[in-house]
Amino acid sequence: MEIETKDVRNFAAPSVDSLAVRVVVDSAYDRFIDDATHPAVRIEHVRHIPGHERSTFAGEWGLSLHLESAQAGSRAQYLLDFGYTPEVLIRNFALLDLDPARIDGLILSHGHRDHYGGLDGFVARHRAQMQSDIKLFTGGDSAFAEKWIKRRNAEPVSWGKLDRAAIESERVATVCCDRAHALVGPFTTGPIARTSFERILDSTLVEPATAPAAPDHFTEAERLGRLVPDQHPDEHATCYVVQGRGLVVISSCGHVGLINTIKAAMAVSGVGKLHAVLGGFHLGPAPMDYVEHTVAELKSLNPDVVVPMHCSGGKFIAAMQRDMPDRLVTSNIGTRFIFGI
């Protein structure tokens, strides 16, 4: 399936003076993580939560990041992805003392449950405190399509789908960003062109695009036989141009490839300097030679900082420790990374 980035000649990427990325949901929390320093980013780990000595962060398979940028004295906040369950997202959001009233927008990287699962419950809990015109920015209508999980030696099982009607019933308008889209501080890439060696690794299945949206007459077995590999046309990246530093690319899952994602962000923004790349890189299930090829290509792009999270995988981290140890930064639930200081 060929996906090309749409004409972005008239797109102007915004820039910011600084960016703070807070890890709200990820897989693990290490209370004894060591302090860390890096010349290109300020790292603030959270070990003890003042006022919450009898509570702690919860981890789960999923990702949610709180983004706050500053430009000319004004600030903007976004919540990027929402973890697997509302319970974990709501818990960690409260422990971090984040304020739903200050969120300027919600961004969904792609339509997988480990990224949208907490959204409904989070909005239901906090809608009264949120801004009246809050919007959800997605990469396209297929973010709302039903996904099916492939299983070894078993039939696929439905992973469900994000309910657009439920979100909009809470007065959250949805904006499908089918091309590069400038927000207040960040920009989204729009569809990510598949131009590198990377390929879609087996992950989820979807019904063919021509399948009817309404319930049909097919049996369950017939429906399973009609499923095709998900090419993730709705996946987009959230990025910032930090003045004096360069491009920060957040690849929440990177199904379409880390290198493809970075190059799409460069093409959209016109910025060739890669300051940082962080998030999920979907290299956990990849073979080692594929991981090493990715690290070699990433090294040629010369990032200052690389922060793997979520689905990046131990093989990627090991290869980074070997080939780019001075660029690798460890993440943790609650950690805040500040760029542009």
VOPAGU-2260 file (C-alpha; in pm, 1 decimal, decimal comma):
REM VOPAGU-2260
SITE   aa  ch    i         X         Y         Z
SITE  MET   A    0       0,0       0,0       0,0
SITE  GLU   A    1     159,7     325,9    -110,7
SITE  ILE   A    2     112,5     622,1     118,1
SITE  GLU   A    3     263,5     953,4      20,6
SITE  THR   A    4     291,2    1272,5     219,0
SITE  LYS   A    5      54,7    1530,2      66,7
SITE  ASP   A    6     181,2    1857,8     -74,1
SITE  VAL   A    7     318,3    2059,9     217,2
SITE  ARG   A    8     477,3    2347,7      25,6
SITE  ASN   A    9     241,9    2595,2     190,0
SITE  PHE   A   10     274,4    2447,7     538,4
SITE  ALA   A   11     460,4    2654,4     797,7
SITE  ALA   A   12     569,8    2458,6    1103,8
SITE  PRO   A   13     539,7    2654,9    1429,1
SITE  SER   A   14     840,0    2688,0    1659,3
SITE  VAL   A   15     873,8    2708,3    2035,9
SITE  ASP   A   16    1130,0    2833,4    2283,0
SITE  SER   A   17    1108,8    2521,4    2499,8
SITE  LEU   A   18     926,8    2189,3    2529,2
SITE  ALA   A   19     857,8    1971,0    2833,7
SITE  VAL   A   20     748,7    1610,2    2775,9
SITE  ARG   A   21     605,8    1429,6    3079,9
SITE  VAL   A   22     558,3    1049,7    3078,2
SITE  VAL   A   23     209,6     989,2    3218,1
SITE  VAL   A   24     161,0     624,6    3117,3
SITE  ASP   A   25     416,8     364,7    3014,3
SITE  SER   A   26     498,5       7,6    3108,0
SITE  ALA   A   27     711,8      48,0    3419,5
SITE  TYR   A   28     798,0     272,7    3711,2
SITE  ASP   A   29    1138,0     244,5    3881,6
SITE  ARG   A   30    1127,2     421,3    4216,9
SITE  PHE   A   31    1503,1     381,0    4259,3
SITE  ILE   A   32    1605,9     520,3    3921,0
SITE  ASP   A   33    1927,9     718,6    3940,9
SITE  ASP   A   34    1944,3    1090,4    3873,2
SITE  ALA   A   35    2053,2    1156,7    3517,7
SITE  THR   A   36    2203,4    1445,3    3325,6
SITE  HIS   A   37    2253,5    1508,0    2954,7
SITE  PRO   A   38    2397,4    1814,0    2780,0
SITE  ALA   A   39    2103,2    1841,1    2538,6
SITE  VAL   A   40    1804,7    1782,3    2768,8
SITE  ARG   A   41    1710,9    1838,8    3130,8
SITE  ILE   A   42    1592,2    1513,1    3290,3
SITE  GLU   A   43    1364,8    1523,5    3595,3
SITE  HIS   A   44    1286,2    1177,9    3731,2
SITE  VAL   A   45    1010,7    1138,3    3992,2
SITE  ARG   A   46    1081,9     894,7    4273,8
SITE  HIS   A   47     867,6    1024,9    4559,2
SITE  ILE   A   48     538,3    1204,5    4508,3
SITE  PRO   A   49     496,8    1478,7    4770,3
SITE  GLY   A   50     168,2    1440,9    4951,4
SITE  HIS   A   51     113,2    1090,6    4814,2
SITE  GLU   A   52     349,1     881,0    5025,1
SITE  ARG   A   53      93,4     599,6    5044,3
SITE  SER   A   54      35,4     583,6    4671,6
SITE  THR   A   55     245,8     526,2    4362,4
SITE  PHE   A   56     231,5     540,6    3984,6
SITE  ALA   A   57      78,0     249,1    3797,0
SITE  GLY   A   58     220,3     107,1    3476,7
SITE  GLU   A   59      52,7     -75,3    3189,9
SITE  TRP   A   60     109,1    -164,6    2826,2
SITE  GLY   A   61      33,8     168,1    2663,9
SITE  LEU   A   62     158,1     523,3    2633,9
SITE  SER   A   63      42,4     871,3    2730,0
SITE  LEU   A   64     253,2    1186,3    2722,5
SITE  HIS   A   65     178,5    1535,1    2853,7
SITE  LEU   A   66     333,4    1804,0    2633,9
SITE  GLU   A   67     390,5    2164,1    2738,8
SITE  SER   A   68     560,8    2420,8    2518,8
SITE  ALA   A   69     648,1    2783,8    2573,9
SITE  GLN   A   70     674,7    3055,6    2311,0
SITE  ALA   A   71     714,6    3428,0    2375,0
SITE  GLY   A   72     582,3    3397,7    2728,2
SITE  SER   A   73     269,8    3195,1    2644,2
SITE  ARG   A   74     226,7    2825,0    2710,2
SITE  ALA   A   75      29,8    2546,5    2546,4
SITE  GLN   A   76     -45,9    2197,0    2672,2
SITE  TYR   A   77    -156,0    1880,8    2491,6
SITE  LEU   A   78    -218,1    1523,8    2600,0
SITE  LEU   A   79     -79,6    1280,3    2344,1
SITE  ASP   A   80    -233,1     932,5    2363,9
SITE  PHE   A   81    -421,5     787,1    2657,7
SITE  GLY   A   82    -279,1     450,6    2762,9
SITE  TYR   A   83    -471,2     122,5    2771,9
SITE  THR   A   84    -718,5     190,3    3053,2
SITE  PRO   A   85    -876,8     501,5    3203,8
SITE  GLU   A   86    -794,6     385,4    3558,2
SITE  VAL   A   87    -417,1     410,6    3505,9
SITE  LEU   A   88    -432,0     733,7    3307,3
SITE  ILE   A   89    -657,7     906,5    3561,1
SITE  ARG   A   90    -447,8     782,4    3853,5
SITE  ASN   A   91    -111,4     895,4    3716,3
SITE  PHE   A   92    -249,5    1223,9    3583,7
SITE  ALA   A   93    -373,9    1308,2    3934,0
SITE  LEU   A   94     -51,9    1200,8    4106,0
SITE  LEU   A   95     144,7    1429,2    3874,7
SITE  ASP   A   96     -86,1    1716,2    3974,2
SITE  LEU   A   97    -168,4    1796,2    3613,9
SITE  ASP   A   98    -463,3    2023,4    3547,9
SITE  PRO   A   99    -722,2    1915,3    3285,0
SITE  ALA   A  100    -838,8    2277,8    3257,2
SITE  ARG   A  101    -503,6    2377,0    3108,2
SITE  ILE   A  102    -504,7    2120,1    2828,7
SITE  ASP   A  103    -542,5    2293,0    2491,7
SITE  GLY   A  104    -600,6    1978,5    2286,7
SITE  LEU   A  105    -598,2    1599,4    2274,4
SITE  ILE   A  106    -392,0    1410,6    2015,7
SITE  LEU   A  107    -428,3    1045,7    1916,8
SITE  SER   A  108    -130,5     897,7    1733,3
SITE  HIS   A  109    -322,5     599,7    1588,0
SITE  GLY   A  110    -623,3     381,7    1655,5
SITE  HIS   A  111    -480,6     109,6    1880,7
SITE  ARG   A  112    -631,0      38,4    2221,6
SITE  ASP   A  113    -300,0      80,9    2405,2
SITE  HIS   A  114    -307,2     442,6    2286,7
SITE  TYR   A  115    -678,4     532,4    2297,2
SITE  GLY   A  116    -804,3     300,2    2572,5
SITE  GLY   A  117    -805,8     559,5    2850,4
SITE  LEU   A  118    -961,1     837,9    2644,8
SITE  ASP   A  119   -1333,5     777,8    2705,8
SITE  GLY   A  120   -1293,4     746,7    3080,7
SITE  PHE   A  121   -1053,7    1037,9    3107,0
SITE  VAL   A  122   -1290,4    1268,2    2920,6
SITE  ALA   A  123   -1589,4    1147,5    3122,4
SITE  ARG   A  124   -1401,9    1219,4    3446,6
SITE  HIS   A  125   -1261,9    1559,1    3354,6
SITE  ARG   A  126   -1490,0    1705,0    3086,4
SITE  ALA   A  127   -1647,4    1957,6    3323,7
SITE  GLN   A  128   -1304,1    2104,1    3398,9
SITE  MET   A  129   -1173,9    2098,3    3042,2
SITE  GLN   A  130   -1191,7    2384,7    2795,3
SITE  SER   A  131   -1530,6    2415,1    2627,4
SITE  ASP   A  132   -1388,1    2390,6    2273,3
SITE  ILE   A  133   -1143,3    2103,6    2336,8
SITE  LYS   A  134   -1068,2    1895,1    2026,1
SITE  LEU   A  135    -928,6    1549,8    1951,4
SITE  PHE   A  136    -676,7    1546,0    1666,4
SITE  THR   A  137    -642,6    1211,9    1486,1
SITE  GLY   A  138    -454,3    1098,4    1178,9
SITE  GLY   A  139    -764,6    1004,9     980,9
SITE  ASP   A  140   -1098,6     829,7     987,3
SITE  SER   A  141    -935,6     485,3    1004,7
SITE  ALA   A  142    -835,9     568,0    1362,9
SITE  PHE   A  143   -1196,9     476,5    1444,8
SITE  ALA   A  144   -1194,8     141,9    1259,7
SITE  GLU   A  145   -1216,8    -190,5    1441,0
SITE  LYS   A  146    -878,6    -361,2    1485,5
SITE  TRP   A  147    -812,5    -733,8    1522,4
SITE  ILE   A  148    -516,2    -885,5    1706,4
SITE  LYS   A  149    -321,2   -1163,2    1538,3
SITE  ARG   A  150    -253,9   -1460,2    1766,6
SITE  ARG   A  151     -17,2   -1754,3    1730,4
SITE  ASN   A  152    -199,2   -2071,8    1630,3
SITE  ALA   A  153    -538,5   -1914,6    1694,4
SITE  GLU   A  154    -800,9   -1708,5    1519,2
SITE  PRO   A  155    -768,2   -1329,1    1540,7
SITE  VAL   A  156    -962,5   -1161,2    1818,1
SITE  SER   A  157   -1128,2    -820,8    1802,4
SITE  TRP   A  158    -940,3    -542,6    1980,8
SITE  GLY   A  159   -1239,7    -312,0    1956,5
SITE  LYS   A  160   -1245,3      40,7    1822,8
SITE  LEU   A  161   -1252,7     397,0    1943,4
SITE  ASP   A  162   -1612,5     517,0    1963,8
SITE  ARG   A  163   -1626,8     851,7    1785,1
SITE  ALA   A  164   -1990,7     906,4    1883,7
SITE  ALA   A  165   -1909,0     861,2    2252,8
SITE  ILE   A  166   -1628,6    1116,9    2230,0
SITE  GLU   A  167   -1839,4    1368,7    2043,0
SITE  SER   A  168   -2129,4    1318,8    2285,6
SITE  GLU   A  169   -1895,7    1468,0    2547,9
SITE  ARG   A  170   -1864,6    1779,4    2328,3
SITE  VAL   A  171   -1517,3    1687,4    2207,7
SITE  ALA   A  172   -1494,8    1763,8    1835,9
SITE  THR   A  173   -1272,6    1538,4    1626,7
SITE  VAL   A  174   -1030,4    1679,1    1370,2
SITE  CYS   A  175    -888,9    1430,6    1119,2
SITE  CYS   A  176    -544,3    1555,5    1016,9
SITE  ASP   A  177    -504,4    1398,5     672,2
SITE  ARG   A  178    -215,2    1633,7     605,0
SITE  ALA   A  179      36,3    1829,3     814,0
SITE  HIS   A  180    -151,0    2026,0    1078,2
SITE  ALA   A  181     -18,2    2312,9    1290,3
SITE  LEU   A  182    -141,4    2337,5    1647,8
SITE  VAL   A  183     -38,1    2590,6    1913,2
SITE  GLY   A  184     321,6    2477,8    1956,2
SITE  PRO   A  185     333,5    2134,8    1794,9
SITE  PHE   A  186     251,7    2014,3    1448,5
SITE  THR   A  187     135,1    1676,5    1325,4
SITE  THR   A  188     295,8    1520,0    1020,4
SITE  GLY   A  189      -9,1    1390,6     839,0
SITE  PRO   A  190      32,6    1056,0     657,5
SITE  ILE   A  191     386,6     920,3     680,0
SITE  ALA   A  192     546,7     830,8     346,7
SITE  ARG   A  193     701,8     482,8     326,8
SITE  THR   A  194    1038,5     566,6     170,5
SITE  SER   A  195    1300,0     375,5     374,0
SITE  PHE   A  196    1392,7       7,2     404,3
SITE  GLU   A  197    1135,3     -26,8     681,5
SITE  ARG   A  198     829,4    -246,9     651,9
SITE  ILE   A  199     509,1    -286,8     849,2
SITE  LEU   A  200     571,4    -555,4    1110,7
SITE  ASP   A  201     285,9    -795,4    1180,0
SITE  SER   A  202      62,0    -638,5    1437,2
SITE  THR   A  203    -308,0    -599,2    1375,2
SITE  LEU   A  204    -568,4    -678,0    1112,2
SITE  VAL   A  205    -854,7    -469,8     977,4
SITE  GLU   A  206   -1146,7    -525,1     743,6
SITE  PRO   A  207   -1076,3    -419,2     385,5
SITE  ALA   A  208   -1142,7     -54,9     313,1
SITE  THR   A  209   -1428,9    -154,3      84,9
SITE  ALA   A  210   -1609,4    -344,3     361,3
SITE  PRO   A  211   -1947,3    -193,8     455,4
SITE  ALA   A  212   -1956,1       8,8     773,0
SITE  ALA   A  213   -2294,9    -129,3     873,4
SITE  PRO   A  214   -2344,2    -482,5    1016,1
SITE  ASP   A  215   -2345,9    -739,0     736,2
SITE  HIS   A  216   -2463,9   -1093,9     673,9
SITE  PHE   A  217   -2124,4   -1261,7     707,2
SITE  THR   A  218   -2064,8   -1528,6     969,0
SITE  GLU   A  219   -1785,6   -1477,6    1221,2
SITE  ALA   A  220   -1564,2   -1721,9    1030,9
SITE  GLU   A  221   -1632,3   -1540,3     704,3
SITE  ARG   A  222   -1553,5   -1206,6     864,5
SITE  LEU   A  223   -1220,5   -1338,2     994,4
SITE  GLY   A  224   -1137,8   -1463,6     647,3
SITE  ARG   A  225   -1188,3   -1114,6     505,0
SITE  LEU   A  226    -938,9    -941,7     736,3
SITE  VAL   A  227    -622,8    -788,1     589,7
SITE  PRO   A  228    -301,6    -658,5     752,5
SITE  ASP   A  229    -334,1    -310,6     898,5
SITE  GLN   A  230    -117,4     -64,6     704,3
SITE  HIS   A  231    -174,5     210,3     964,7
SITE  PRO   A  232    -279,7     491,1     730,9
SITE  ASP   A  233    -403,0     688,1    1033,1
SITE  GLU   A  234     -66,9     692,7    1213,0
SITE  HIS   A  235      90,5    1036,6    1238,6
SITE  ALA   A  236     364,3    1185,2    1454,6
SITE  THR   A  237     354,7    1486,5    1684,3
SITE  CYS   A  238     656,0    1714,6    1649,0
SITE  TYR   A  239     805,2    2043,4    1766,6
SITE  VAL   A  240    1064,6    2278,7    1626,6
SITE  VAL   A  241    1263,6    2404,6    1924,8
SITE  GLN   A  242    1439,0    2729,1    1841,8
SITE  GLY   A  243    1815,6    2698,4    1840,2
SITE  ARG   A  244    1799,5    2319,9    1883,0
SITE  GLY   A  245    1607,5    2164,5    1596,0
SITE  LEU   A  246    1333,1    1909,1    1547,2
SITE  VAL   A  247    1179,9    1697,1    1824,3
SITE  VAL   A  248     989,9    1398,3    1683,8
SITE  ILE   A  249     751,5    1195,9    1899,9
SITE  SER   A  250     685,3     856,0    1746,0
SITE  SER   A  251     419,0     715,9    1975,0
SITE  CYS   A  252     441,3     365,3    1825,1
SITE  GLY   A  253     622,2     388,8    1492,7
SITE  HIS   A  254     439,4     109,5    1308,8
SITE  VAL   A  255     532,4     268,1     975,9
SITE  GLY   A  256     898,0     291,3    1075,4
SITE  LEU   A  257    1107,3     518,2    1293,4
SITE  ILE   A  258    1317,4     640,8    1002,5
SITE  ASN   A  259    1012,0     701,0     783,9
SITE  THR   A  260     855,7     898,9    1068,1
SITE  ILE   A  261    1160,0    1120,1    1120,2
SITE  LYS   A  262    1201,0    1187,3     749,2
SITE  ALA   A  263     832,4    1275,1     716,6
SITE  ALA   A  264     870,0    1528,2     999,5
SITE  MET   A  265    1176,2    1676,4     831,6
SITE  ALA   A  266     996,8    1703,7     498,1
SITE  VAL   A  267     690,7    1867,5     651,6
SITE  SER   A  268     881,6    2116,7     867,0
SITE  GLY   A  269    1173,0    2188,3     637,4
SITE  VAL   A  270    1403,3    2136,5     936,8
SITE  GLY   A  271    1698,5    1906,2     875,1
SITE  LYS   A  272    1849,0    1913,3    1224,3
SITE  LEU   A  273    1712,3    1629,5    1441,1
SITE  HIS   A  274    1739,2    1736,9    1802,9
SITE  ALA   A  275    1552,4    1450,3    1967,3
SITE  VAL   A  276    1335,1    1150,1    1893,9
SITE  LEU   A  277    1129,0     985,0    2163,9
SITE  GLY   A  278     836,3     752,3    2218,3
SITE  GLY   A  279     755,6     401,5    2099,2
SITE  PHE   A  280     956,5     273,9    1802,5
SITE  HIS   A  281     782,3     -65,6    1757,5
SITE  LEU   A  282    1107,6    -260,7    1741,0
SITE  GLY   A  283    1025,9    -505,5    2019,7
SITE  PRO   A  284     908,3    -774,4    1773,9
SITE  ALA   A  285    1166,9    -693,5    1505,2
SITE  PRO   A  286    1456,8    -929,1    1420,3
SITE  MET   A  287    1801,4    -816,8    1530,7
SITE  ASP   A  288    1932,4    -736,9    1182,9
SITE  TYR   A  289    1632,3    -507,6    1125,8
SITE  VAL   A  290    1697,0    -334,4    1459,3
SITE  GLU   A  291    2062,9    -284,3    1374,6
SITE  HIS   A  292    1972,7    -142,3    1034,3
SITE  THR   A  293    1738,3     102,9    1206,9
SITE  VAL   A  294    2006,3     211,1    1454,0
SITE  ALA   A  295    2256,9     260,8    1171,1
SITE  GLU   A  296    2009,8     479,6     980,6
SITE  LEU   A  297    1923,2     669,9    1297,2
SITE  LYS   A  298    2291,2     731,8    1366,5
SITE  SER   A  299    2328,9     885,9    1020,6
SITE  LEU   A  300    2050,3    1133,2    1110,5
SITE  ASN   A  301    2264,2    1244,2    1407,0
SITE  PRO   A  302    2007,3    1308,4    1683,2
SITE  ASP   A  303    2123,9    1473,2    2003,3
SITE  VAL   A  304    1884,3    1270,6    2221,1
SITE  VAL   A  305    1702,5     936,7    2180,8
SITE  VAL   A  306    1443,9     836,2    2441,4
SITE  PRO   A  307    1289,8     492,2    2373,3
SITE  MET   A  308     960,0     409,0    2544,1
SITE  HIS   A  309     669,6     165,4    2519,8
SITE  CYS   A  310     723,1     -81,0    2231,9
SITE  SER   A  311    1084,0      10,5    2143,3
SITE  GLY   A  312    1218,9    -316,5    2283,1
SITE  GLY   A  313    1528,0    -441,5    2459,6
SITE  LYS   A  314    1712,9    -520,0    2136,2
SITE  PHE   A  315    1691,6    -156,6    2028,6
SITE  ILE   A  316    1813,6     -32,7    2366,2
SITE  ALA   A  317    2104,4    -279,8    2361,0
SITE  ALA   A  318    2203,7    -168,1    2010,6
SITE  MET   A  319    2184,2     196,6    2117,5
SITE  GLN   A  320    2400,5     128,1    2421,9
SITE  ARG   A  321    2658,9     -22,7    2190,7
SITE  ASP   A  322    2649,0     225,3    1900,8
SITE  MET   A  323    2511,1     555,1    2038,1
SITE  PRO   A  324    2548,6     545,6    2417,9
SITE  ASP   A  325    2595,5     922,1    2445,9
SITE  ARG   A  326    2257,5     985,2    2279,0
SITE  LEU   A  327    2053,3     728,3    2472,8
SITE  VAL   A  328    1838,3     856,0    2761,9
SITE  THR   A  329    1637,5     632,1    2995,8
SITE  SER   A  330    1268,5     699,8    3052,3
SITE  ASN   A  331    1043,8     628,2    3351,2
SITE  ILE   A  332     679,4     693,3    3439,3
SITE  GLY   A  333     659,7    1045,8    3576,9
SITE  THR   A  334     983,2    1164,7    3416,7
SITE  ARG   A  335     986,4    1507,5    3253,5
SITE  PHE   A  336    1222,6    1583,7    2965,9
SITE  ILE   A  337    1280,6    1953,5    2898,4
SITE  PHE   A  338    1423,4    2065,8    2563,2
SITE  GLY   A  339    1541,0    2412,3    2470,8
SITE  ILE   A  340    1673,3    2530,0    2805,8
